[in-house]
Amino acid sequence: MLDLERQNEPLRRELLEALGRVIDGRQFILGEEVSDFERAAAKHLGVAHAVGCSSGTDALWLALAGAGMEASDRVSERHRPVTVVTTPFSFFASVSSILRAGARAALADIDPVTFNLSPAAVERVLDSERGAGAKAILPVHLYGQCANWTEFERIGRERALKLIEDAAQAWGAEWEGRKAGGLGDAAAFSFYPTKNLSAAGDAGMVTTNSNEIAERVRMLRQHGMMRRYYHDELGWNARMDGFQGAVLKVKLKYVDRWLEARRAVAARYEAFFKKAGLVESGPYPGRGVVLPREAKGARHAWHQYVIRAPKREALREFLTARQIGSEIFYPIPLHLQEALKGLRYKPGDFPEAERAARDVLALPMFPELREDEQETVVAAIAEFYS
């Protein structure tokens, strides 16, 4: 699925020098390397503020809390119901971060073509009892493609809702020329080692154009401190390590080149699948596979290359037997997860998310993937369906 050695080996000397600067400067938590990366990342994305933190999961919580999506006044603990609407087809943190902030999570189904949160489904939820107390929408830019931001901006404007981007998989994605991370009131990125822009461990970032949100996020990531040992709120230890800031500052210089390589990999996959006669128009697979599409207005960052495939489990076993990597993102929709049964959803509530969970299969996708390797992948899939 991924070969990090192909990316890291050419940068080995640069990365080791960057780590050496942290050791020599002894700024192991936050520090100058993190601050430099934050400034460079903000400039790269065209946003006013970029705040580094310890993981993409913490970034989601910080973005939500920084934007005020909490269920109580932190001083008086006076309860005020807050609901955030998001998708059932995502990584667990998309919902768990809402709950961690103390808000309620309401789910809406996905678009079957992009797998992203459906604006029409969100509006139906907002008009229902589930949408009571809604203060924000958390669309996920799944697999590296932005959700339909034109529609979400309209909904947010008409209903006075904040928009928080789950951009964990979407570094480099765009919507109508605007980069992910600068579309909503705040956004959360992950720099987990598999991501388009990756750390050498766990790390994340909150981006925003709001001075108020940025200031609060910086405070919350350090136990609610603006001044050392003076705690204004109940925050968390969610600071970025100096080593991660140093690694990310190096890799940021190359990420645009890697994004173009990802686009080339995606284009080759499409050409090989068409040549093999395996492509169906979809949105659901029949005898062949349904390929991922770049939505109108979107520039896909191709974090993952995800097909919809009939007989998905058997196909995956067939590929594994030939030492071809694949992955299922995600086999169980969030509303059916045991840990989230308190949300009180049941099978059948989100048919598009449930069908996607049965169909999707991610194929190897990384910038250094070779053409002959892609040919091997597609030839194996063609052999299976023959």
Rosetta blueprint (number, residue, H / E / L):
1 M L
2 L L
3 D L
4 L H
5 E H
6 R H
7 Q H
8 N H
9 E H
10 P H
11 L H
12 R H
13 R H
14 E H
15 L H
16 L H
17 E H
18 A H
19 L H
20 G H
21 R H
22 V H
23 I H
24 D H
25 G H
26 R L
27 Q L
28 F L
29 I E
30 L L
31 G L
32 E H
33 E H
34 V H
35 S H
36 D H
37 F H
38 E H
39 R H
40 A H
41 A H
42 A H
43 K H
44 H H
45 L H
46 G L
47 V L
48 A L
49 H E
50 A E
51 V E
52 G E
53 C E
54 S L
55 S L
56 G H
57 T H
58 D H
59 A H
60 L H
61 W H
62 L H
63 A H
64 L H
65 A H
66 G H
67 A L
68 G L
69 M L
70 E L
71 A L
72 S E
73 D L
74 R L
75 V L
76 S L
77 E L
78 R L
79 H E
80 R L
81 P L
82 V L
83 T E
84 V E
85 V E
86 T E
87 T L
88 P L
89 F L
90 S L
91 F L
92 F L
93 A H
94 S H
95 V H
96 S H
97 S H
98 I H
99 L H
100 R H
101 A L
102 G L
103 A L
104 R E
105 A E
106 A E
107 L E
108 A L
109 D L
110 I E
111 D L
112 P L
113 V L
114 T L
115 F L
116 N L
117 L E
118 S L
119 P H
120 A H
121 A H
122 V H
123 E H
124 R H
125 V H
126 L H
127 D L
128 S L
129 E H
130 R H
131 G H
132 A L
133 G L
134 A E
135 K E
136 A E
137 I E
138 L E
139 P L
140 V E
141 H L
142 L H
143 Y H
144 G H
145 Q L
146 C L
147 A L
148 N L
149 W H
150 T H
151 E H
152 F H
153 E H
154 R H
155 I H
156 G H
157 R H
158 E H
159 R H
160 A L
161 L L
162 K E
163 L E
164 I E
165 E E
166 D E
167 A L
168 A L
169 Q L
170 A L
171 W L
172 G L
173 A L
174 E E
175 W E
176 E L
177 G L
178 R E
179 K E
180 A L
181 G L
182 G L
183 L L
184 G L
185 D L
186 A E
187 A E
188 A E
189 F E
190 S E
191 F L
192 Y L
193 P L
194 T L
195 K L
196 N L
197 L L
198 S L
199 A L
200 A L
201 G L
202 D L
203 A L
204 G E
205 M E
206 V E
207 T E
208 T E
209 N L
210 S L
211 N H
212 E H
213 I H
214 A H
215 E H
216 R H
217 V H
218 R H
219 M H
220 L H
221 R L
222 Q E
223 H L
224 G L
225 M E
226 M E
227 R E
228 R L
229 Y L
230 Y E
231 H E
232 D L
233 E L
234 L L
235 G L
236 W L
237 N E
238 A L
239 R L
240 M L
241 D E
242 G H
243 F H
244 Q H
245 G H
246 A H
247 V H
248 L H
249 K H
250 V H
251 K H
252 L H
253 K L
254 Y L
255 V H
256 D H
257 R H
258 W H
259 L H
260 E H
261 A H
262 R H
263 R H
264 A H
265 V H
266 A H
267 A H
268 R H
269 Y H
270 E H
271 A H
272 F H
273 F H
274 K H
275 K H
276 A L
277 G L
278 L L
279 V E
280 E E
281 S L
282 G L
283 P L
284 Y L
285 P L
286 G L
287 R L
288 G L
289 V E
290 V E
291 L L
292 P L
293 R L
294 E L
295 A L
296 K L
297 G L
298 A E
299 R E
300 H L
301 A L
302 W L
303 H L
304 Q L
305 Y E
306 V E
307 I E
308 R E
309 A L
310 P L
311 K L
312 R H
313 E H
314 A H
315 L H
316 R H
317 E H
318 F H
319 L H
320 T H
321 A H
322 R L
323 Q L
324 I L
325 G L
326 S L
327 E E
328 I L
329 F L
330 Y L
331 P L
332 I L
333 P L
334 L H
335 H H
336 L H
337 Q L
338 E H
339 A H
340 L H
341 K H
342 G H
343 L H
344 R L
345 Y L
346 K L
347 P L
348 G L
349 D L
350 F L
351 P H
352 E H
353 A H
354 E H
355 R H
356 A H
357 A H
358 R H
359 D H
360 V E
361 L E
362 A E
363 L E
364 P L
365 M L
366 F L
367 P L
368 E L
369 L L
370 R L
371 E H
372 D H
373 E H
374 Q H
375 E H
376 T H
377 V H
378 V H
379 A H
380 A H
381 I H
382 A H
383 E H
384 F H
385 Y H
386 S L
